[in-house]
Amino acid sequence: MFKFNDCLNNRYQLQKQLGQTAKGRQTWSAFDTISQETVVIKLLAFAPQMEWGKLDLFEREAWVV
């Protein structure tokens, strides 16, 4: 899993974990090194037991922003 100070896509520096589920989803506060803004990163782990309905909810939430 990810940890404090990891840099995703050479852009998003993880600063604080806001939440985590037993099934591997994580929410982080991160610093966008390009826009110089604080953003929220939500990570969805794909696993054999994943409920695909959760992916639909995840995508819908992403479009709201």
C-alpha positions as CSV (number, residue, x, y, z in Angstrom):
1,M,0.0,0.0,0.0
2,F,1.0,3.6,-0.2
3,K,2.6,5.6,2.6
4,F,3.3,9.1,3.7
5,N,5.5,11.1,1.3
6,D,5.1,8.7,-1.7
7,C,4.8,10.6,-5.0
8,L,2.2,9.3,-7.5
9,N,2.6,9.9,-11.2
10,N,5.6,12.2,-10.5
11,R,3.0,14.8,-9.4
12,Y,1.0,14.1,-6.2
13,Q,3.0,13.9,-3.0
14,L,1.0,12.1,-0.3
15,Q,0.7,14.0,2.9
16,K,-1.9,12.5,5.2
17,Q,-4.0,9.4,5.0
18,L,-7.6,10.4,5.6
19,G,-9.1,6.9,5.5
20,Q,-8.7,3.2,4.6
21,T,-11.0,0.3,4.2
22,A,-10.3,-3.4,4.8
23,K,-10.7,-4.0,1.1
24,G,-7.8,-1.8,0.1
25,R,-9.4,1.6,-0.7
26,Q,-7.5,4.6,0.6
27,T,-8.1,8.3,0.7
28,W,-5.2,10.7,1.0
29,S,-4.6,14.4,1.3
30,A,-1.9,15.2,-1.3
31,F,0.1,18.1,-2.7
32,D,-0.1,18.6,-6.4
33,T,3.5,19.7,-7.4
34,I,2.3,21.2,-10.7
35,S,-0.7,23.3,-9.6
36,Q,0.8,23.9,-6.1
37,E,-2.6,23.0,-4.5
38,T,-3.7,20.5,-1.9
39,V,-5.9,17.8,-3.4
40,V,-7.7,14.6,-2.3
41,I,-6.6,11.3,-3.8
42,K,-8.9,8.3,-3.7
43,L,-7.3,4.9,-4.5
44,L,-9.3,1.9,-5.4
45,A,-7.6,-1.5,-5.2
46,F,-8.6,-4.1,-7.7
47,A,-8.8,-7.6,-6.3
48,P,-10.5,-10.9,-7.3
49,Q,-13.2,-10.4,-4.7
50,M,-13.9,-6.8,-5.8
51,E,-17.6,-5.9,-6.1
52,W,-17.9,-4.2,-9.5
53,G,-20.8,-2.1,-8.3
54,K,-18.2,-0.2,-6.1
55,L,-16.4,0.8,-9.3
56,D,-19.5,2.5,-10.5
57,L,-19.9,4.4,-7.3
58,F,-16.2,5.4,-7.4
59,E,-16.5,6.7,-11.0
60,R,-19.7,8.6,-10.1
61,E,-18.0,10.3,-7.2
62,A,-15.0,11.3,-9.4
63,W,-17.4,13.0,-11.9
64,V,-19.1,15.1,-9.2
65,V,-15.9,17.0,-8.6
